């Protein structure tokens, strides 16, 4: 996504080209829809960046809407600095600066995650991922993690990390 990464889980206004095609994705099928049917939905936008004005403007050329209720989404990915690590309890909290849709309610907060006992943990050392454990993660390390959500109790989803890459804090 390049420069768009700052807009994950945030509102972004896009100027829609009058000739833009708008679709609703259902499985592998794309059904044409009206632009008015898109409000409040997640979009994938094929666009160009117009920098001729003082501020850059995204011009949408092709918009695809995929609607899946948030409680039906079972996987997540997130990124942010670790704010608490408990290797004995198998838990980690991170301040989420990048999230996928399922974690959007937790954007810029510090939710707690359960780290699965067999989770794949890799710490970046000298530019290479090295096998590690949760005990090797230090508060402040930048964590990229993903896996699943247990919504058996929708009011309290259980977020379980099964794969995680960690970029350590630079030594002072």
C-alpha positions as CSV (number, residue, x, y, z in Angstrom):
1,X,0.0,0.0,0.0
2,X,3.0,2.3,0.3
3,X,1.9,5.8,1.4
4,X,-1.6,4.7,2.1
5,X,-0.6,2.7,5.3
6,X,-1.3,5.7,7.5
7,X,-5.0,5.5,6.5
8,X,-5.6,1.9,7.6
9,X,-8.6,1.8,9.9
10,X,-9.1,5.5,9.5
11,X,-11.5,7.6,7.3
12,X,-10.0,8.6,3.9
13,X,-11.8,10.8,1.5
14,X,-11.4,9.8,-2.2
15,X,-12.5,11.8,-5.2
16,X,-14.4,9.3,-7.4
17,X,-13.7,9.6,-11.1
18,X,-17.1,10.0,-13.0
19,X,-16.1,7.0,-15.2
20,X,-15.2,4.9,-12.1
21,X,-16.7,1.4,-11.9
22,X,-18.1,0.3,-8.6
23,X,-18.6,-3.4,-7.7
24,X,-19.7,-5.6,-4.8
25,X,-17.6,-8.7,-4.3
26,X,-19.6,-11.8,-3.4
27,X,-17.3,-14.8,-3.4
28,X,-15.4,-14.6,-6.6
29,X,-18.1,-12.7,-8.4
30,X,-18.2,-8.9,-8.9
31,X,-21.6,-7.3,-9.2
32,X,-21.9,-3.7,-10.4
33,X,-23.5,-1.4,-7.8
34,X,-24.2,2.3,-7.5
35,X,-21.7,4.5,-5.6
36,X,-24.5,5.4,-3.1
37,X,-24.6,1.8,-1.9
38,X,-21.0,1.9,-0.7
39,X,-21.4,4.2,2.4
40,X,-19.9,2.6,5.6
41,X,-18.4,-0.4,3.8
42,X,-14.8,-1.6,3.4
43,X,-13.4,-0.8,0.0
44,X,-10.5,-1.8,-2.2
45,X,-9.8,1.2,-4.4
46,X,-7.8,1.2,-7.6
47,X,-6.7,4.8,-7.8
48,X,-4.3,7.4,-8.9
49,X,-2.8,10.1,-6.8
50,X,-3.3,13.7,-8.1
51,X,-0.6,16.0,-6.7
52,X,-1.4,19.0,-8.8
53,X,-3.3,20.7,-5.9
54,X,-1.7,21.8,-2.6
55,X,-2.7,18.6,-0.9
56,X,-2.6,15.2,-2.7
57,X,-6.0,13.8,-3.7
58,X,-6.8,10.2,-4.3
59,X,-8.9,9.7,-7.4
60,X,-10.8,6.4,-7.4
61,X,-10.9,4.6,-10.8
62,X,-12.2,1.2,-9.6
63,X,-13.9,0.5,-6.3
64,X,-14.7,-3.0,-4.9
65,X,-16.8,-3.4,-1.8
66,X,-16.7,-6.7,0.2
67,X,-19.2,-6.9,3.0
68,X,-18.7,-9.4,5.7
69,X,-20.1,-8.8,9.2
70,X,-17.2,-8.1,11.6
71,X,-18.3,-11.0,13.9
72,X,-17.8,-13.4,10.9
73,X,-14.2,-12.4,10.4
74,X,-12.0,-14.9,12.2
75,X,-8.4,-13.7,11.3
76,X,-6.5,-10.5,12.1
77,X,-3.2,-8.9,11.6
78,X,-1.7,-6.0,13.5
79,X,1.4,-4.0,14.2
80,X,2.6,-1.9,17.0
81,X,5.1,-1.6,19.9
82,X,4.7,-4.1,22.8
83,X,3.5,-2.4,26.0
84,X,3.4,-5.5,28.2
85,X,4.8,-9.0,27.9
86,X,4.2,-11.9,30.3
87,X,6.0,-15.0,29.0
88,X,4.8,-17.1,31.9
89,X,1.1,-16.4,31.3
90,X,1.6,-16.4,27.5
91,X,0.2,-12.9,27.0
92,X,1.2,-9.7,25.2
93,X,-0.3,-6.2,24.9
94,X,0.7,-3.9,22.1
95,X,-0.3,-0.3,21.1
96,X,-1.9,-1.0,17.7
97,X,-0.8,1.5,15.0
98,X,-1.8,-0.7,12.0
99,X,-4.7,-3.1,12.1
100,X,-6.9,-5.2,9.8
101,X,-10.7,-4.7,9.9
102,X,-11.4,-7.2,12.7
103,X,-9.2,-5.2,15.1
104,X,-10.4,-1.7,14.0
105,X,-12.2,-1.2,17.3
106,X,-8.8,-1.5,19.0
107,X,-6.9,1.0,16.7
108,X,-4.6,3.1,18.8
109,X,-5.4,1.2,22.0
110,X,-3.5,-1.5,23.9
111,X,-5.5,-4.7,23.7
112,X,-4.2,-7.9,25.3
113,X,-3.5,-11.0,23.2
114,X,-3.1,-14.6,24.2
115,X,0.0,-16.1,22.5
116,X,-0.6,-19.7,21.5
117,X,1.9,-22.2,23.2
118,X,3.2,-23.3,19.8
119,X,3.3,-19.7,18.3
120,X,5.9,-19.0,15.6
121,X,8.0,-16.2,17.1
122,X,10.8,-14.6,15.1
123,X,13.0,-11.7,16.2
124,X,14.8,-9.7,13.5
125,X,18.6,-9.7,14.1
126,X,21.0,-8.2,11.6
127,X,18.2,-8.1,9.1
128,X,17.3,-11.8,9.4
129,X,14.5,-13.5,11.3
130,X,15.8,-15.7,14.1
131,X,13.7,-18.3,16.0
132,X,12.7,-17.0,19.4
133,X,10.2,-17.3,22.2
134,X,7.8,-14.9,23.9
135,X,10.4,-14.4,26.6
136,X,12.7,-12.8,24.0
137,X,10.1,-10.0,23.4
138,X,10.8,-6.8,25.3
139,X,8.5,-3.9,26.0
140,X,9.0,-1.3,23.2
141,X,9.8,-3.9,20.5
142,X,7.8,-3.4,17.4
143,X,5.5,-6.5,16.9
144,X,3.8,-7.7,13.7
145,X,1.4,-10.4,14.6
146,X,-1.6,-12.3,13.2
147,X,-4.0,-15.2,13.5
148,X,-7.4,-15.8,15.0
149,X,-10.3,-14.5,17.0
150,X,-12.5,-16.7,19.2
151,X,-15.9,-15.0,19.3
152,X,-17.8,-17.7,21.3
153,X,-18.6,-14.8,23.6
154,X,-19.1,-11.9,21.2
155,X,-18.8,-9.3,24.0
156,X,-15.3,-10.5,24.9
157,X,-13.4,-11.7,21.8
158,X,-10.3,-13.7,22.5
159,X,-7.4,-12.6,20.3
160,X,-4.8,-15.4,19.8
161,X,-1.4,-14.8,18.2
162,X,0.0,-17.8,16.3
163,X,2.6,-16.0,14.3
164,X,4.7,-13.0,15.2
165,X,7.7,-11.1,13.9
166,X,9.5,-8.7,16.3
167,X,11.8,-5.8,15.5
168,X,13.8,-5.0,18.7
169,X,14.2,-1.5,20.1
170,X,17.5,0.0,19.0
171,X,20.0,-0.1,21.8
172,X,20.8,3.4,23.2
